Amino acid sequence: MRYPTIGQRAKIITTAHIWKYGDRYYKLAHKYYNDSRLWWVIAWYNAKPTEVDISVGNVIRIPLNIENALKVLGY
């Protein structure tokens, strides 16, 4: 799997999220996609494979349209 190019990222509408203590990818996936199993989309989009790669206060981007994000992935 490859990370999205700048051009591909420009086509995906996202929202910013400031990482805070207790955040987890699966919790954010549940909040934004109503499906915690899609946690990996957020990790992939941000090129941060695990939560240990993110520090409190870091800003990550969350793709809002899961269908568009999956298309970029080739699904």
Stockholm file with secondary structure:
# STOCKHOLM 1.0

chainA/1-75         MRYPTIGQRAKIITTAHIWKYGDRYYKLAHKYYNDSRLWWVIAWYNAKPTEVDISVGNVIRIPLNIENALKVLGY
#=GR chainA/1-75 SS CCCCCHHHHHTSCEEEEECCTTCCHHHHHHHHHSCGGGHHHHHHHTTCCSGGGCCTTCEEEEESCHHHHHHHHTC
#=GC SS_cons        CCCCCHHHHHTSCEEEEECCTTCCHHHHHHHHHSCGGGHHHHHHHTTCCSGGGCCTTCEEEEESCHHHHHHHHTC
//
